[in-house]
Amino acid sequence: MSITPLYSLDEINAEITQAKADLAAARRMQSYAHNSRQREVQRERVKELQNHLEWMQQQRMQIEGAPGLQSILGTVPRG
């Protein structure tokens, strides 16, 4: 049974592009924050955006057919 993706690949790529721009703006605002409360709020916003980007990347990987961590199996040659 397959799960229908929430977004198309184009939609995910557009969302990732926007989230990257939002993350960059939030990081800039963090350096301009005047008091510790403003910096704390910006740090939380940066963390939320990073989590959103990670989720969108997972969605893109599922659509592209790479749903999880991948590894290469083999042995290391000894010389």
C-alpha positions as a printed Julia matrix, in Angstrom:
79×3 Matrix{Float64}:
  0.0    0.0    0.0
  1.5    3.31  -1.0
  0.81   6.66   0.59
 -0.16   9.57  -1.61
  2.32  12.41  -1.01
  0.99  15.7    0.35
  3.02  17.76  -2.09
  4.35  17.36  -5.59
  8.1   17.56  -6.11
  7.79  21.08  -7.57
  5.75  22.22  -4.56
  8.29  20.79  -2.15
 11.18  22.45  -3.97
  9.34  25.81  -3.89
  8.57  25.35  -0.18
 12.21  24.49   0.59
 13.38  27.59  -1.32
 10.99  29.79   0.68
 11.95  28.14   3.98
 15.65  28.74   3.25
 14.95  32.42   2.62
 12.9   32.62   5.84
 15.69  30.91   7.78
 18.29  33.34   6.46
 16.07  36.29   7.43
 15.47  34.86  10.92
 19.21  34.42  11.44
 19.84  38.02  10.41
 17.12  39.24  12.77
 18.69  37.24  15.59
 21.85  39.32  15.32
 19.79  42.56  15.36
 17.71  41.63  18.42
 18.17  44.21  21.17
 17.3   42.27  24.3
 17.61  38.69  25.47
 13.85  37.99  25.08
 13.94  38.98  21.4
 17.0   36.78  20.84
 15.27  33.86  22.56
 12.21  34.24  20.34
 14.41  34.38  17.23
 16.34  31.26  18.34
 13.04  29.41  18.69
 11.98  30.63  15.23
 15.29  29.49  13.71
 14.87  26.04  15.3
 11.28  25.77  13.98
 12.45  26.65  10.46
 15.29  24.13  10.64
 12.84  21.41  11.71
 10.5   22.39   8.87
 13.35  22.17   6.35
 14.29  18.71   7.63
 10.67  17.55   7.31
 10.42  18.92   3.77
 13.65  17.15   2.84
 12.21  13.88   4.15
  9.1   14.45   2.03
 11.26  15.07  -1.04
 13.24  11.89  -0.37
 10.03   9.86  -0.11
  8.78  11.17  -3.46
 12.13  10.49  -5.1
 12.12   6.92  -3.76
 14.78   7.24  -1.08
 12.64   7.04   2.08
 15.33   6.61   4.71
 18.95   6.5    5.64
 21.08   4.7    3.14
 24.36   2.9    3.54
 26.87   1.14   1.38
 27.63  -2.42   2.42
 31.02  -3.92   1.87
 34.38  -4.58   3.39
 37.35  -2.32   3.72
 40.38  -3.59   1.79
 43.39  -4.2    4.01
 46.7   -3.4    2.6
